Amino acid sequence: MTAPVSIIFGATGGIGSETARLLSRRGHQLVLVARNKDKLEKLAKELHEATGGASPACAIQTADIVRSTAVDDVFDKVTDQYGGVDHVAHCVGSIVLKPITSVTDALLQETLQLNTASAFYVLRAACKHLPRVRSNAGHEPVDKSVVLCTSAVSMHGLPNHEAIAAAKAGVIGMAQSAAASYAPRGLRVNCVAPGMTDTPLASFITNRSTARKASEALHPLGRIGRAEQVASAIVLLLENPFITGQVLAVDGGLSTLVSQHAAR
Ligand SMILES: NC(=O)c1ccc[n+]([C@@H]2O[C@H](COP(=O)([O-])OP(=O)(O)OC[C@H]3O[C@@H](n4cnc5c(N)ncnc54)[C@H](OP(=O)(O)O)[C@@H]3O)[C@@H](O)[C@H]2O)c1
């Protein structure tokens, strides 16, 4: 059986790299995408060595995905090289914790570009490329999928998250619309919504004891998440052929439950 071809945008980040590790162990042909080439090469080497060379060698591509042409270029190259794409994970974004009155136009544009527009570019390219059936000689239904990272803060009002909540709510909207548009063609689209997760992105909170404790207390489970916990949800959504149009919160209850820790 041919290995599924999977592109991970933000592959060297906390959540992206754990997703890459899980998919590599599951035998996917990975295409790792981020801006920093050295980090991509290091991860590709680690993944290849971790399976004793049993997994297919990862391809790497540098791209700044706030530019749509860079995203299209990745899909064109992967399609040329492998004949198609099966799964796509978008693990690029930011955390913006600032009162709305301090959010400048420039910060708002930057937040929307990195979190919403880049997800849109990836989703649009996937909708162009994935429904093109790579190999369906048998009678198996076509199953292609995209997972986008939104955030728990887009579904639950937390103070001083207006900019990132706006950006990440847009990600949910585009995912659900595309899921409806492309379900007849075998393309599934889902989101994961992490709570605070221990990654380089969140280190400005997790490395500061007071801020970390305050964040832990906001989560009903009383702790922040680990990147591999979000990654395993991404893999589930990428691979389960009967899930589409869903937002899976991996957030210790943050988006739906009242925390009993906050008042202590
Ligand atoms: N960590 C959390 O607490 C948390 C909470 C809620 C939602 N999320 C969401 O989860 C997703 C993953 O977050 P994370 O914590 O894993 O982030 P991270 O550790 O900062 O990783 C981000 C990844 O994206 C790449 N990247 C950044 N800007 C890029 C650009 N313009 N073009 C291409 N690649 C770019 C980075 O590599 P280069 O710098 O080399 O490009 C890196 O591989 C994001 O959408 C984030 O908003 C995270």
The ligand as an ORCA input file, in Angstrom:
! r2SCAN-3c Opt
* xyz 0 1
  N       0.616     26.761     22.320
  C      -0.574     27.181     22.722
  O      -0.804     27.434     23.923
  C      -1.696     27.347     21.718
  C      -2.976     27.642     22.210
  C      -4.023     27.797     21.307
  C      -3.795     27.663     19.955
  N      -2.551     27.363     19.498
  C      -2.345     27.249     18.049
  O      -1.730     26.010     17.729
  C      -0.928     26.179     16.552
  C       0.481     25.653     16.819
  O       1.038     26.411     17.890
  P       2.430     26.040     18.598
  O       2.267     26.387     20.017
  O       2.881     24.681     18.202
  O       3.386     27.142     17.902
  P       4.989     27.198     17.781
  O       5.639     26.249     18.731
  O       5.351     28.646     17.848
  O       5.273     26.680     16.290
  C       4.930     27.460     15.185
  C       5.436     26.795     13.929
  O       5.013     27.573     12.807
  C       6.157     27.984     12.033
  N       5.848     29.310     11.512
  C       5.657     30.464     12.205
  N       5.373     31.472     11.372
  C       5.394     30.954     10.110
  C       5.195     31.496      8.823
  N       4.927     32.810      8.630
  N       5.284     30.672      7.749
  C       5.568     29.360      7.910
  N       5.751     28.777      9.108
  C       5.674     29.588     10.190
  C       7.332     27.943     13.013
  O       8.595     27.723     12.387
  P       9.471     28.941     11.767
  O       9.532     29.999     12.823
  O      10.784     28.320     11.418
  O       8.724     29.387     10.548
  C       6.963     26.701     13.819
  O       7.301     25.547     13.078
  C      -1.005     27.669     16.207
  O      -2.032     27.885     15.252
  C      -1.402     28.317     17.521
  O      -2.063     29.581     17.339
  C      -1.481     27.194     20.358
*
